[in-house]
Amino acid sequence: MFQHLVNARGLKCPMPVIKLQQQIRLTRPGEVVCIECTDSGALSDITAWCRVNKRTIVSAESTDFGVRILIEA
């Protein structure tokens, strides 16, 4: 379950991370943000961003369009 959806489909690096960061700034602690990406490097980029910014990846799954990642704010 998530409270916010970031549609980063069709965006190339570094835009998915930038869009995620913008949403996280608007999100209350404990809420979950879902980001959907088509960029092949998005999972590794977002994983690194979460590690640096002390955010938790709740789940990451491959989809027909790319990847869906849930992050706890």
Secondary structure as UniProt FT lines:
FT   STRAND          4..8
FT   TURN            9..10
FT   TURN            13..14
FT   HELIX           15..25
FT   TURN            29..30
FT   STRAND          32..37
FT   TURN            40..41
FT   HELIX           42..52
FT   TURN            53..54
FT   STRAND          56..62
FT   STRAND          67..72
//
